[in-house]
Amino acid sequence: LPNQVHRKSVKKGFDFTLMVAGESGLGKSTLVNSLFLTDLYKDRKLLNAEERIVQTVEITKHVVDIEEKGVKLRLTIVDTPGFGDAVNNTECWKPVSDYIDQQFEQYFRDESGLNRKNIQDNRVHCCLYFISPFGHGMMDIGVKGEEFSNGVLAP
């Protein structure tokens, strides 16, 4: 039975969702592109200073299918452009926390439903939180990690 489950899982493939959060310019895109040998951000538009002032945190998803040695992986990268870039960052963690909660709630609803055959797992499996090496310690948004649900960004 374990061999059958293993073969079935490998044939079906795996879903993995990685969230990257942190200020602009810390190397999030570079790390993701290097880890998965792809260019997920080729269509990205860099913002100038005026546009960054008014920008709010948004959530963007990039999905790529990777296959190595017969094992399929559906990789979803959840990016948070605008996180920590504003002058006043008091509520910038809220959209990230809300997104994580929504994905867990959706998965719970799907698993509780009648048709559980083809459930898409969009829950955030891993969150990489990039801390700036400049300045004097962590900013307020990095210290208030306990406010994130599920302990995702807890310090």
N, CA, C and O atoms as a GROMACS GRO file, in nm:
protein
  620
    1LEU      N    1   0.081  -0.121   0.000
    1LEU     CA    2   0.000   0.000   0.000
    1LEU      C    3   0.085   0.128   0.000
    1LEU      O    4   0.053   0.221  -0.073
    2PRO      N    5   0.194   0.136   0.079
    2PRO     CA    6   0.275   0.258   0.076
    2PRO      C    7   0.332   0.288  -0.062
    2PRO      O    8   0.341   0.404  -0.102
    3ASN      N    9   0.372   0.184  -0.136
    3ASN     CA   10   0.425   0.204  -0.271
    3ASN      C   11   0.318   0.259  -0.365
    3ASN      O   12   0.346   0.345  -0.449
    4GLN      N   13   0.194   0.210  -0.350
    4GLN     CA   14   0.085   0.259  -0.434
    4GLN      C   15   0.057   0.405  -0.406
    4GLN      O   16   0.037   0.485  -0.498
    5VAL      N   17   0.054   0.441  -0.278
    5VAL     CA   18   0.029   0.581  -0.240
    5VAL      C   19   0.142   0.670  -0.291
    5VAL      O   20   0.118   0.780  -0.340
    6HIS      N   21   0.265   0.620  -0.279
    6HIS     CA   22   0.381   0.697  -0.327
    6HIS      C   23   0.372   0.720  -0.478
    6HIS      O   24   0.390   0.832  -0.524
    7ARG      N   25   0.346   0.614  -0.555
    7ARG     CA   26   0.336   0.627  -0.701
    7ARG      C   27   0.222   0.721  -0.740
    7ARG      O   28   0.237   0.803  -0.830
    8LYS      N   29   0.108   0.709  -0.671
    8LYS     CA   30  -0.006   0.794  -0.702
    8LYS      C   31   0.026   0.941  -0.673
    8LYS      O   32  -0.010   1.029  -0.752
    9SER      N   33   0.093   0.967  -0.561
    9SER     CA   34   0.130   1.104  -0.525
    9SER      C   35   0.230   1.163  -0.624
    9SER      O   36   0.216   1.278  -0.665
   10VAL      N   37   0.329   1.085  -0.663
   10VAL     CA   38   0.429   1.134  -0.758
   10VAL      C   39   0.366   1.159  -0.894
   10VAL      O   40   0.400   1.257  -0.960
   11LYS      N   41   0.275   1.073  -0.935
   11LYS     CA   42   0.209   1.090  -1.065
   11LYS      C   43   0.121   1.216  -1.065
   11LYS      O   44   0.120   1.292  -1.162
   12LYS      N   45   0.048   1.235  -0.956
   12LYS     CA   46  -0.041   1.351  -0.945
   12LYS      C   47   0.038   1.481  -0.931
   12LYS      O   48  -0.002   1.583  -0.987
   13GLY      N   49   0.146   1.477  -0.859
   13GLY     CA   50   0.226   1.597  -0.837
   13GLY      C   51   0.192   1.662  -0.704
   13GLY      O   52   0.101   1.619  -0.633
   14PHE      N   53   0.267   1.764  -0.671
   14PHE     CA   54   0.254   1.831  -0.543
   14PHE      C   55   0.229   1.979  -0.563
   14PHE      O   56   0.272   2.038  -0.662
   15ASP      N   57   0.160   2.039  -0.468
   15ASP     CA   58   0.139   2.184  -0.465
   15ASP      C   59   0.224   2.242  -0.353
   15ASP      O   60   0.230   2.186  -0.244
   16PHE      N   61   0.289   2.353  -0.381
   16PHE     CA   62   0.366   2.422  -0.278
   16PHE      C   63   0.350   2.572  -0.297
   16PHE      O   64   0.370   2.624  -0.406
   17THR      N   65   0.312   2.642  -0.188
   17THR     CA   66   0.294   2.786  -0.194
   17THR      C   67   0.394   2.852  -0.102
   17THR      O   68   0.401   2.823   0.017
   18LEU      N   69   0.472   2.942  -0.160
   18LEU     CA   70   0.577   3.015  -0.089
   18LEU      C   71   0.542   3.163  -0.092
   18LEU      O   72   0.522   3.221  -0.200
   19MET      N   73   0.536   3.225   0.024
   19MET     CA   74   0.512   3.369   0.032
   19MET      C   75   0.643   3.438   0.066
   19MET      O   76   0.718   3.393   0.153
   20VAL      N   77   0.671   3.547  -0.004
   20VAL     CA   78   0.788   3.628   0.027
   20VAL      C   79   0.740   3.767   0.067
   20VAL      O   80   0.660   3.829  -0.003
   21ALA      N   81   0.790   3.814   0.180
   21ALA     CA   82   0.749   3.945   0.232
   21ALA      C   83   0.872   4.021   0.278
   21ALA      O   84   0.969   3.962   0.325
   22GLY      N   85   0.865   4.151   0.264
   22GLY     CA   86   0.975   4.237   0.306
   22GLY      C   87   0.978   4.362   0.220
   22GLY      O   88   0.907   4.372   0.120
   23GLU      N   89   1.061   4.455   0.260
   23GLU     CA   90   1.074   4.580   0.186
   23GLU      C   91   1.129   4.555   0.046
   23GLU      O   92   1.187   4.450   0.019
   24SER      N   93   1.112   4.652  -0.042
   24SER     CA   94   1.167   4.644  -0.177
   24SER      C   95   1.319   4.650  -0.171
   24SER      O   96   1.377   4.716  -0.085
   25GLY      N   97   1.383   4.579  -0.263
   25GLY     CA   98   1.527   4.586  -0.276
   25GLY      C   99   1.606   4.495  -0.186
   25GLY      O  100   1.728   4.511  -0.176
   26LEU      N  101   1.542   4.401  -0.119
   26LEU     CA  102   1.614   4.312  -0.027
   26LEU      C  103   1.655   4.180  -0.092
   26LEU      O  104   1.722   4.098  -0.028
   27GLY      N  105   1.615   4.156  -0.218
   27GLY     CA  106   1.657   4.035  -0.288
   27GLY      C  107   1.555   3.923  -0.291
   27GLY      O  108   1.591   3.808  -0.314
   28LYS      N  109   1.428   3.955  -0.268
   28LYS     CA  110   1.325   3.851  -0.271
   28LYS      C  111   1.314   3.787  -0.409
   28LYS      O  112   1.316   3.665  -0.422
   29SER      N  113   1.304   3.869  -0.511
   29SER     CA  114   1.290   3.819  -0.649
   29SER      C  115   1.414   3.742  -0.691
   29SER      O  116   1.404   3.638  -0.755
   30THR      N  117   1.530   3.793  -0.656
   30THR     CA  118   1.655   3.726  -0.692
   30THR      C  119   1.664   3.589  -0.628
   30THR      O  120   1.705   3.493  -0.693
   31LEU      N  121   1.627   3.578  -0.501
   31LEU     CA  122   1.632   3.449  -0.433
   31LEU      C  123   1.536   3.349  -0.496
   31LEU      O  124   1.573   3.234  -0.519
   32VAL      N  125   1.413   3.392  -0.522
   32VAL     CA  126   1.314   3.301  -0.581
   32VAL      C  127   1.358   3.256  -0.720
   32VAL      O  128   1.348   3.138  -0.752
   33ASN      N  129   1.408   3.349  -0.802
   33ASN     CA  130   1.454   3.313  -0.936
   33ASN      C  131   1.573   3.217  -0.929
   33ASN      O  132   1.583   3.125  -1.011
   34SER      N  133   1.662   3.237  -0.834
   34SER     CA  134   1.779   3.149  -0.819
   34SER      C  135   1.740   3.011  -0.767
   34SER      O  136   1.793   2.909  -0.813
   35LEU      N  137   1.648   3.006  -0.671
   35LEU     CA  138   1.606   2.878  -0.614
   35LEU      C  139   1.541   2.786  -0.716
   35LEU      O  140   1.565   2.666  -0.717
   36PHE      N  141   1.459   2.844  -0.803
   36PHE     CA  142   1.380   2.762  -0.893
   36PHE      C  143   1.423   2.774  -1.039
   36PHE      O  144   1.352   2.728  -1.128
   37LEU      N  145   1.539   2.836  -1.064
   37LEU     CA  146   1.597   2.847  -1.196
   37LEU      C  147   1.496   2.895  -1.301
   37LEU      O  148   1.480   2.834  -1.407
   38THR      N  149   1.429   3.003  -1.269
   38THR     CA  150   1.329   3.059  -1.359
   38THR      C  151   1.328   3.210  -1.342
   38THR      O  152   1.389   3.264  -1.250
   39ASP      N  153   1.258   3.278  -1.432
   39ASP     CA  154   1.245   3.424  -1.423
   39ASP      C  155   1.097   3.456  -1.406
   39ASP      O  156   1.027   3.485  -1.502
   40LEU      N  157   1.051   3.450  -1.281
   40LEU     CA  158   0.910   3.475  -1.252
   40LEU      C  159   0.871   3.621  -1.267
   40LEU      O  160   0.754   3.653  -1.284
   41TYR      N  161   0.969   3.709  -1.260
   41TYR     CA  162   0.938   3.852  -1.254
   41TYR      C  163   0.980   3.927  -1.380
   41TYR      O  164   1.015   4.044  -1.372
   42LYS      N  165   0.976   3.861  -1.495
   42LYS     CA  166   1.021   3.928  -1.618
   42LYS      C  167   0.929   4.042  -1.662
   42LYS      O  168   0.975   4.134  -1.730
   43ASP      N  169   0.802   4.038  -1.624
   43ASP     CA  170   0.706   4.142  -1.664
   43ASP      C  171   0.687   4.249  -1.556
   43ASP      O  172   0.597   4.332  -1.568
   44ARG      N  173   0.769   4.247  -1.454
   44ARG     CA  174   0.754   4.340  -1.341
   44ARG      C  175   0.793   4.480  -1.380
   44ARG      O  176   0.891   4.501  -1.453
   45LYS      N  177   0.716   4.578  -1.331
   45LYS     CA  178   0.745   4.719  -1.354
   45LYS      C  179   0.796   4.777  -1.222
   45LYS      O  180   0.728   4.768  -1.120
   46LEU      N  181   0.914   4.837  -1.224
   46LEU     CA  182   0.969   4.899  -1.104
   46LEU      C  183   0.907   5.037  -1.086
   46LEU      O  184   0.893   5.113  -1.181
   47LEU      N  185   0.871   5.068  -0.963
   47LEU     CA  186   0.806   5.195  -0.932
   47LEU      C  187   0.909   5.302  -0.898
   47LEU      O  188   1.014   5.273  -0.840
   48ASN      N  189   0.876   5.426  -0.936
   48ASN     CA  190   0.964   5.536  -0.896
   48ASN      C  191   0.922   5.585  -0.757
   48ASN      O  192   0.828   5.532  -0.698
   49ALA      N  193   0.991   5.686  -0.706
   49ALA     CA  194   0.970   5.730  -0.568
   49ALA      C  195   0.828   5.781  -0.545
   49ALA      O  196   0.768   5.751  -0.441
   50GLU      N  197   0.773   5.858  -0.638
   50GLU     CA  198   0.638   5.912  -0.619
   50GLU      C  199   0.533   5.801  -0.614
   50GLU      O  200   0.440   5.807  -0.534
   51GLU      N  201   0.549   5.700  -0.698
   51GLU     CA  202   0.452   5.590  -0.700
   51GLU      C  203   0.461   5.506  -0.574
   51GLU      O  204   0.361   5.450  -0.529
   52ARG      N  205   0.581   5.494  -0.516
   52ARG     CA  206   0.596   5.416  -0.393
   52ARG      C  207   0.528   5.481  -0.274
   52ARG      O  208   0.482   5.412  -0.183
   53ILE      N  209   0.521   5.612  -0.273
   53ILE     CA  210   0.460   5.683  -0.160
   53ILE      C  211   0.313   5.648  -0.148
   53ILE      O  212   0.263   5.626  -0.038
   54VAL      N  213   0.244   5.642  -0.261
   54VAL     CA  214   0.100   5.615  -0.257
   54VAL      C  215   0.066   5.467  -0.270
   54VAL      O  216  -0.050   5.429  -0.254
   55GLN      N  217   0.164   5.382  -0.297
   55GLN     CA  218   0.136   5.241  -0.316
   55GLN      C  219   0.098   5.175  -0.183
   55GLN      O  220   0.156   5.203  -0.079
   56THR      N  221   0.000   5.087  -0.191
   56THR     CA  222  -0.038   5.008  -0.075
   56THR      C  223   0.008   4.865  -0.096
   56THR      O  224   0.050   4.828  -0.206
   57VAL      N  225  -0.001   4.784   0.007
   57VAL     CA  226   0.040   4.645  -0.004
   57VAL      C  227  -0.062   4.571  -0.090
   57VAL      O  228  -0.183   4.580  -0.067
   58GLU      N  229  -0.012   4.498  -0.187
   58GLU     CA  230  -0.100   4.414  -0.268
   58GLU      C  231  -0.044   4.273  -0.268
   58GLU      O  232   0.072   4.251  -0.234
   59ILE      N  233  -0.126   4.181  -0.307
   59ILE     CA  234  -0.086   4.041  -0.310
   59ILE      C  235  -0.086   3.996  -0.456
   59ILE      O  236  -0.189   4.006  -0.524
   60THR      N  237   0.027   3.946  -0.503
   60THR     CA  238   0.034   3.894  -0.640
   60THR      C  239   0.079   3.749  -0.635
   60THR      O  240   0.162   3.711  -0.552
   61LYS      N  241   0.023   3.667  -0.725
   61LYS     CA  242   0.056   3.525  -0.730
   61LYS      C  243   0.119   3.494  -0.865
   61LYS      O  244   0.072   3.538  -0.970
   62HIS      N  245   0.226   3.417  -0.860
   62HIS     CA  246   0.292   3.365  -0.980
   62HIS      C  247   0.291   3.214  -0.969
   62HIS      O  248   0.337   3.158  -0.869
   63VAL      N  249   0.237   3.147  -1.070
   63VAL     CA  250   0.229   3.001  -1.068
   63VAL      C  251   0.319   2.946  -1.178
   63VAL      O  252   0.313   2.990  -1.292
   64VAL      N  253   0.401   2.848  -1.142
   64VAL     CA  254   0.487   2.783  -1.240
   64VAL      C  255   0.487   2.634  -1.212
   64VAL      O  256   0.488   2.590  -1.097
   65ASP      N  257   0.485   2.555  -1.318
   65ASP     CA  258   0.490   2.409  -1.307
   65ASP      C  259   0.633   2.364  -1.332
   65ASP      O  260   0.692   2.395  -1.435
   66ILE      N  261   0.686   2.290  -1.237
   66ILE     CA  262   0.823   2.241  -1.244
   66ILE      C  263   0.818   2.088  -1.242
   66ILE      O  264   0.743   2.029  -1.165
   67GLU      N  265   0.900   2.026  -1.326
   67GLU     CA  266   0.910   1.880  -1.325
   67GLU      C  267   1.057   1.842  -1.323
   67GLU      O  268   1.135   1.888  -1.406
   68GLU      N  269   1.092   1.759  -1.228
   68GLU     CA  270   1.230   1.712  -1.218
   68GLU      C  271   1.229   1.564  -1.183
   68GLU      O  272   1.169   1.523  -1.083
   69LYS      N  273   1.296   1.485  -1.264
   69LYS     CA  274   1.305   1.340  -1.246
   69LYS      C  275   1.168   1.275  -1.231
   69LYS      O  276   1.149   1.185  -1.150
   70GLY      N  277   1.072   1.322  -1.312
   70GLY     CA  278   0.938   1.264  -1.312
   70GLY      C  279   0.846   1.312  -1.202
   70GLY      O  280   0.730   1.272  -1.198
   71VAL      N  281   0.895   1.398  -1.113
   71VAL     CA  282   0.811   1.451  -1.004
   71VAL      C  283   0.763   1.590  -1.044
   71VAL      O  284   0.843   1.679  -1.075
   72LYS      N  285   0.631   1.608  -1.042
   72LYS     CA  286   0.572   1.736  -1.081
   72LYS      C  287   0.547   1.822  -0.957
   72LYS      O  288   0.503   1.772  -0.853
   73LEU      N  289   0.576   1.950  -0.970
   73LEU     CA  290   0.553   2.045  -0.862
   73LEU      C  291   0.484   2.167  -0.919
   73LEU      O  292   0.533   2.229  -1.013
   74ARG      N  293   0.370   2.200  -0.862
   74ARG     CA  294   0.301   2.323  -0.899
   74ARG      C  295   0.337   2.425  -0.792
   74ARG      O  296   0.286   2.422  -0.681
   75LEU      N  297   0.428   2.515  -0.828
   75LEU     CA  298   0.482   2.614  -0.736
   75LEU      C  299   0.406   2.745  -0.750
   75LEU      O  300   0.394   2.800  -0.860
   76THR      N  301   0.356   2.795  -0.638
   76THR     CA  302   0.290   2.925  -0.637
   76THR      C  303   0.373   3.017  -0.548
   76THR      O  304   0.395   2.989  -0.431
   77ILE      N  305   0.418   3.127  -0.607
   77ILE     CA  306   0.493   3.228  -0.533
   77ILE      C  307   0.396   3.342  -0.505
   77ILE      O  308   0.340   3.401  -0.598
   78VAL      N  309   0.376   3.373  -0.378
   78VAL     CA  310   0.289   3.484  -0.338
   78VAL      C  311   0.381   3.598  -0.298
   78VAL      O  312   0.456   3.588  -0.201
   79ASP      N  313   0.374   3.706  -0.374
   79ASP     CA  314   0.460   3.822  -0.351
   79ASP      C  315   0.377   3.933  -0.288
   79ASP      O  316   0.256   3.941  -0.308
   80THR      N  317   0.444   4.018  -0.211
   80THR     CA  318   0.375   4.125  -0.140
   80THR      C  319   0.439   4.260  -0.172
   80THR      O  320   0.499   4.322  -0.085
   81PRO      N  321   0.426   4.307  -0.298
   81PRO     CA  322   0.486   4.437  -0.331
   81PRO      C  323   0.421   4.548  -0.249
   81PRO      O  324   0.299   4.552  -0.231
   82GLY      N  325   0.504   4.638  -0.201
   82GLY     CA  326   0.455   4.750  -0.120
   82GLY      C  327   0.465   4.724   0.028
   82GLY      O  328   0.441   4.815   0.108
   83PHE      N  329   0.499   4.601   0.069
   83PHE     CA  330   0.506   4.568   0.212
   83PHE      C  331   0.626   4.638   0.274
   83PHE      O  332   0.740   4.613   0.236
   84GLY      N  333   0.599   4.727   0.370
   84GLY     CA  334   0.705   4.796   0.442
   84GLY      C  335   0.770   4.910   0.368
   84GLY      O  336   0.871   4.963   0.414
   85ASP      N  337   0.715   4.951   0.252
   85ASP     CA  338   0.777   5.057   0.173
   85ASP      C  339   0.723   5.195   0.203
   85ASP      O  340   0.786   5.294   0.166
   86ALA      N  341   0.610   5.204   0.268
   86ALA     CA  342   0.548   5.334   0.291
   86ALA      C  343   0.613   5.406   0.410
   86ALA      O  344   0.687   5.346   0.488
   87VAL      N  345   0.584   5.533   0.422
   87VAL     CA  346   0.633   5.610   0.536
   87VAL      C  347   0.564   5.563   0.664
   87VAL      O  348   0.629   5.547   0.767
   88ASN      N  349   0.434   5.542   0.656
   88ASN     CA  350   0.356   5.494   0.770
   88ASN      C  351   0.317   5.349   0.745
   88ASN      O  352   0.228   5.322   0.664
   89ASN      N  353   0.382   5.256   0.813
   89ASN     CA  354   0.360   5.113   0.792
   89ASN      C  355   0.276   5.048   0.902
   89ASN      O  356   0.287   4.928   0.925
   90THR      N  357   0.193   5.125   0.968
   90THR     CA  358   0.121   5.072   1.084
   90THR      C  359   0.026   4.957   1.048
   90THR      O  360   0.007   4.867   1.130
   91GLU      N  361  -0.033   4.958   0.931
   91GLU     CA  362  -0.130   4.854   0.895
   91GLU      C  363  -0.087   4.773   0.772
   91GLU      O  364  -0.170   4.708   0.711
   92CYS      N  365   0.040   4.776   0.735
   92CYS     CA  366   0.082   4.707   0.612
   92CYS      C  367   0.078   4.555   0.627
   92CYS      O  368   0.073   4.484   0.526
   93TRP      N  369   0.080   4.503   0.748
   93TRP     CA  370   0.075   4.358   0.770
   93TRP      C  371  -0.066   4.302   0.751
   93TRP      O  372  -0.082   4.182   0.731
   94LYS      N  373  -0.168   4.388   0.758
   94LYS     CA  374  -0.307   4.344   0.754
   94LYS      C  375  -0.344   4.269   0.625
   94LYS      O  376  -0.404   4.162   0.634
   95PRO      N  377  -0.311   4.322   0.504
   95PRO     CA  378  -0.347   4.246   0.383
   95PRO      C  379  -0.280   4.109   0.376
   95PRO      O  380  -0.339   4.014   0.324
   96VAL      N  381  -0.157   4.098   0.426
   96VAL     CA  382  -0.087   3.970   0.425
   96VAL      C  383  -0.156   3.871   0.518
   96VAL      O  384  -0.180   3.756   0.481
   97SER      N  385  -0.189   3.916   0.637
   97SER     CA  386  -0.259   3.831   0.733
   97SER      C  387  -0.396   3.790   0.682
   97SER      O  388  -0.436   3.674   0.695
   98ASP      N  389  -0.469   3.885   0.622
   98ASP     CA  390  -0.601   3.854   0.567
   98ASP      C  391  -0.592   3.751   0.455
   98ASP      O  392  -0.676   3.660   0.447
   99TYR      N  393  -0.491   3.764   0.370
   99TYR     CA  394  -0.475   3.668   0.259
   99TYR      C  395  -0.451   3.527   0.313
   99TYR      O  396  -0.512   3.432   0.266
  100ILE      N  397  -0.363   3.515   0.411
  100ILE     CA  398  -0.332   3.383   0.469
  100ILE      C  399  -0.458   3.323   0.531
  100ILE      O  400  -0.487   3.204   0.512
  101ASP      N  401  -0.534   3.403   0.605
  101ASP     CA  402  -0.658   3.355   0.666
  101ASP      C  403  -0.759   3.311   0.561
  101ASP      O  404  -0.823   3.208   0.576
  102GLN      N  405  -0.773   3.389   0.452
  102GLN     CA  406  -0.868   3.355   0.346
  102GLN      C  407  -0.834   3.221   0.282
  102GLN      O  408  -0.923   3.142   0.252
  103GLN      N  409  -0.705   3.195   0.260
  103GLN     CA  410  -0.665   3.070   0.196
  103GLN      C  411  -0.693   2.950   0.286
  103GLN      O  412  -0.737   2.845   0.238
  104PHE      N  413  -0.668   2.964   0.416
  104PHE     CA  414  -0.698   2.855   0.509
  104PHE      C  415  -0.849   2.832   0.519
  104PHE      O  416  -0.894   2.717   0.523
  105GLU      N  417  -0.927   2.941   0.523
  105GLU     CA  418  -1.072   2.927   0.529
  105GLU      C  419  -1.128   2.860   0.403
  105GLU      O  420  -1.217   2.776   0.411
  106GLN      N  421  -1.075   2.898   0.286
  106GLN     CA  422  -1.120   2.839   0.160
  106GLN      C  423  -1.089   2.689   0.156
  106GLN      O  424  -1.172   2.609   0.114
  107TYR      N  425  -0.970   2.652   0.200
  107TYR     CA  426  -0.932   2.510   0.202
  107TYR      C  427  -1.022   2.432   0.298
  107TYR      O  428  -1.063   2.320   0.267
  108PHE      N  429  -1.053   2.489   0.413
  108PHE     CA  430  -1.142   2.425   0.509
  108PHE      C  431  -1.281   2.405   0.450
  108PHE      O  432  -1.341   2.299   0.465
  109ARG      N  433  -1.333   2.509   0.381
  109ARG     CA  434  -1.464   2.498   0.317
  109ARG      C  435  -1.464   2.388   0.210
  109ARG      O  436  -1.558   2.310   0.199
  110ASP      N  437  -1.355   2.384   0.131
  110ASP     CA  438  -1.346   2.283   0.025
  110ASP      C  439  -1.341   2.142   0.084
  110ASP      O  440  -1.405   2.050   0.033
  111GLU      N  441  -1.265   2.124   0.192
  111GLU     CA  442  -1.255   1.991   0.255
  111GLU      C  443  -1.383   1.952   0.325
  111GLU      O  444  -1.411   1.833   0.341
  112SER      N  445  -1.462   2.049   0.368
  112SER     CA  446  -1.587   2.021   0.436
  112SER      C  447  -1.702   1.997   0.339
  112SER      O  448  -1.810   1.954   0.380
  113GLY      N  449  -1.680   2.024   0.211
  113GLY     CA  450  -1.785   2.010   0.112
  113GLY      C  451  -1.807   1.865   0.069
  113GLY      O  452  -1.741   1.773   0.118
  114LEU      N  453  -1.900   1.848  -0.023
  114LEU     CA  454  -1.933   1.715  -0.071
  114LEU      C  455  -1.833   1.663  -0.173
  114LEU      O  456  -1.797   1.545  -0.170
  115ASN      N  457  -1.787   1.749  -0.263
  115ASN     CA  458  -1.695   1.708  -0.368
  115ASN      C  459  -1.552   1.742  -0.327
  115ASN      O  460  -1.508   1.856  -0.341
  116ARG      N  461  -1.479   1.642  -0.275
  116ARG     CA  462  -1.343   1.665  -0.226
  116ARG      C  463  -1.239   1.604  -0.319
  116ARG      O  464  -1.124   1.587  -0.280
  117LYS      N  465  -1.279   1.573  -0.440
  117LYS     CA  466  -1.189   1.504  -0.533
  117LYS      C  467  -1.074   1.594  -0.580
  117LYS      O  468  -0.958   1.554  -0.573
  118ASN      N  469  -1.105   1.713  -0.627
  118ASN     CA  470  -1.004   1.800  -0.688
  118ASN      C  471  -0.990   1.931  -0.611
  118ASN      O  472  -1.014   2.039  -0.665
  119ILE      N  473  -0.950   1.920  -0.487
  119ILE     CA  474  -0.933   2.039  -0.404
  119ILE      C  475  -0.799   2.103  -0.437
  119ILE      O  476  -0.696   2.036  -0.440
  120GLN      N  477  -0.801   2.233  -0.461
  120GLN     CA  478  -0.677   2.309  -0.484
  120GLN      C  479  -0.626   2.360  -0.351
  120GLN      O  480  -0.699   2.425  -0.276
  121ASP      N  481  -0.501   2.332  -0.321
  121ASP     CA  482  -0.441   2.374  -0.196
  121ASP      C  483  -0.363   2.503  -0.219
  121ASP      O  484  -0.249   2.500  -0.264
  122ASN      N  485  -0.425   2.616  -0.187
  122ASN     CA  486  -0.361   2.746  -0.204
  122ASN      C  487  -0.314   2.804  -0.071
  122ASN      O  488  -0.278   2.922  -0.064
  123ARG      N  489  -0.313   2.721   0.034
  123ARG     CA  490  -0.265   2.770   0.162
  123ARG      C  491  -0.118   2.805   0.152
  123ARG      O  492  -0.044   2.746   0.073
  124VAL      N  493  -0.075   2.901   0.232
  124VAL     CA  494   0.066   2.939   0.234
  124VAL      C  495   0.140   2.835   0.318
  124VAL      O  496   0.116   2.822   0.438
  125HIS      N  497   0.231   2.762   0.254
  125HIS     CA  498   0.306   2.656   0.322
  125HIS      C  499   0.432   2.710   0.389
  125HIS      O  500   0.476   2.657   0.491
  126CYS      N  501   0.488   2.814   0.332
  126CYS     CA  502   0.611   2.870   0.386
  126CYS      C  503   0.613   3.020   0.357
  126CYS      O  504   0.574   3.064   0.249
  127CYS      N  505   0.660   3.097   0.455
  127CYS     CA  506   0.672   3.242   0.436
  127CYS      C  507   0.816   3.282   0.468
  127CYS      O  508   0.866   3.257   0.577
  128LEU      N  509   0.879   3.344   0.371
  128LEU     CA  510   1.013   3.398   0.393
  128LEU      C  511   0.998   3.549   0.417
  128LEU      O  512   0.951   3.623   0.331
  129TYR      N  513   1.039   3.591   0.535
  129TYR     CA  514   1.028   3.731   0.574
  129TYR      C  515   1.168   3.791   0.570
  129TYR      O  516   1.255   3.752   0.648
  130PHE      N  517   1.188   3.887   0.480
  130PHE     CA  518   1.319   3.948   0.460
  130PHE      C  519   1.332   4.071   0.549
  130PHE      O  520   1.247   4.159   0.547
  131ILE      N  521   1.439   4.075   0.627
  131ILE     CA  522   1.465   4.185   0.718
  131ILE      C  523   1.578   4.268   0.661
  131ILE      O  524   1.680   4.214   0.619
  132SER      N  525   1.560   4.398   0.658
  132SER     CA  526   1.661   4.488   0.603
  132SER      C  527   1.786   4.490   0.691
  132SER      O  528   1.775   4.498   0.814
  133PRO      N  529   1.905   4.482   0.630
  133PRO     CA  530   2.028   4.487   0.709
  133PRO      C  531   2.067   4.630   0.746
  133PRO      O  532   2.161   4.651   0.823
  134PHE      N  533   1.996   4.729   0.691
  134PHE     CA  534   2.028   4.869   0.717
  134PHE      C  535   1.944   4.922   0.831
  134PHE      O  536   1.839   4.865   0.861
  135GLY      N  537   1.986   5.026   0.893
  135GLY     CA  538   1.908   5.087   1.000
  135GLY      C  539   1.948   5.033   1.135
  135GLY      O  540   2.052   4.968   1.148
  136HIS      N  541   1.868   5.060   1.232
  136HIS     CA  542   1.899   5.024   1.371
  136HIS      C  543   1.798   4.922   1.422
  136HIS      O  544   1.706   4.958   1.496
  137GLY      N  545   1.813   4.798   1.384
  137GLY     CA  546   1.723   4.694   1.431
  137GLY      C  547   1.600   4.682   1.345
  137GLY      O  548   1.591   4.743   1.238
  138MET      N  549   1.504   4.604   1.392
  138MET     CA  550   1.382   4.579   1.317
  138MET      C  551   1.285   4.694   1.332
  138MET      O  552   1.278   4.760   1.435
  139MET      N  553   1.209   4.717   1.224
  139MET     CA  554   1.104   4.820   1.229
  139MET      C  555   0.987   4.766   1.309
  139MET      O  556   0.984   4.648   1.346
  140ASP      N  557   0.893   4.851   1.336
  140ASP     CA  558   0.774   4.813   1.411
  140ASP      C  559   0.699   4.695   1.348
  140ASP      O  560   0.650   4.608   1.420
  141ILE      N  561   0.691   4.692   1.214
  141ILE     CA  562   0.613   4.585   1.150
  141ILE      C  563   0.680   4.450   1.168
  141ILE      O  564   0.611   4.348   1.168
  142GLY      N  565   0.812   4.446   1.183
  142GLY     CA  566   0.879   4.320   1.206
  142GLY      C  567   0.866   4.272   1.350
  142GLY      O  568   0.864   4.152   1.376
  143VAL      N  569   0.856   4.366   1.442
  143VAL     CA  570   0.845   4.332   1.583
  143VAL      C  571   0.704   4.289   1.619
  143VAL      O  572   0.686   4.206   1.708
  144LYS      N  573   0.604   4.343   1.552
  144LYS     CA  574   0.465   4.313   1.582
  144LYS      C  575   0.419   4.187   1.510
  144LYS      O  576   0.302   4.176   1.473
  145GLY      N  577   0.509   4.093   1.488
  145GLY     CA  578   0.477   3.970   1.417
  145GLY      C  579   0.374   3.885   1.489
  145GLY      O  580   0.307   3.803   1.426
  146GLU      N  581   0.362   3.902   1.621
  146GLU     CA  582   0.266   3.820   1.693
  146GLU      C  583   0.123   3.852   1.651
  146GLU      O  584   0.032   3.775   1.682
  147GLU      N  585   0.103   3.964   1.580
  147GLU     CA  586  -0.031   3.998   1.534
  147GLU      C  587  -0.070   3.918   1.410
  147GLU      O  588  -0.188   3.916   1.374
  148PHE      N  589   0.027   3.852   1.345
  148PHE     CA  590  -0.005   3.772   1.229
  148PHE      C  591  -0.076   3.645   1.273
  148PHE      O  592  -0.039   3.583   1.372
  149SER      N  593  -0.176   3.608   1.198
  149SER     CA  594  -0.246   3.484   1.231
  149SER      C  595  -0.158   3.366   1.195
  149SER      O  596  -0.069   3.377   1.110
  150ASN      N  597  -0.181   3.255   1.258
  150ASN     CA  598  -0.111   3.129   1.233
  150ASN      C  599   0.038   3.136   1.263
  150ASN      O  600   0.111   3.042   1.230
  151GLY      N  601   0.085   3.244   1.325
  151GLY     CA  602   0.225   3.255   1.362
  151GLY      C  603   0.318   3.263   1.243
  151GLY      O  604   0.436   3.230   1.256
  152VAL      N  605   0.269   3.305   1.128
  152VAL     CA  606   0.349   3.300   1.006
  152VAL      C  607   0.468   3.395   1.013
  152VAL      O  608   0.579   3.357   0.976
  153LEU      N  609   0.446   3.515   1.060
  153LEU     CA  610   0.556   3.611   1.063
  153LEU      C  611   0.598   3.642   1.205
  153LEU      O  612   0.652   3.749   1.231
  154ALA      N  613   0.576   3.552   1.296
  154ALA     CA  614   0.616   3.577   1.434
  154ALA      C  615   0.767   3.581   1.444
  154ALA      O  616   0.835   3.499   1.382
  155PRO      N  617   0.822   3.675   1.521
  155PRO     CA  618   0.968   3.685   1.532
  155PRO      C  619   1.026   3.569   1.610
  155PRO      O  620   1.147   3.562   1.629
   0.00000   0.00000   0.00000
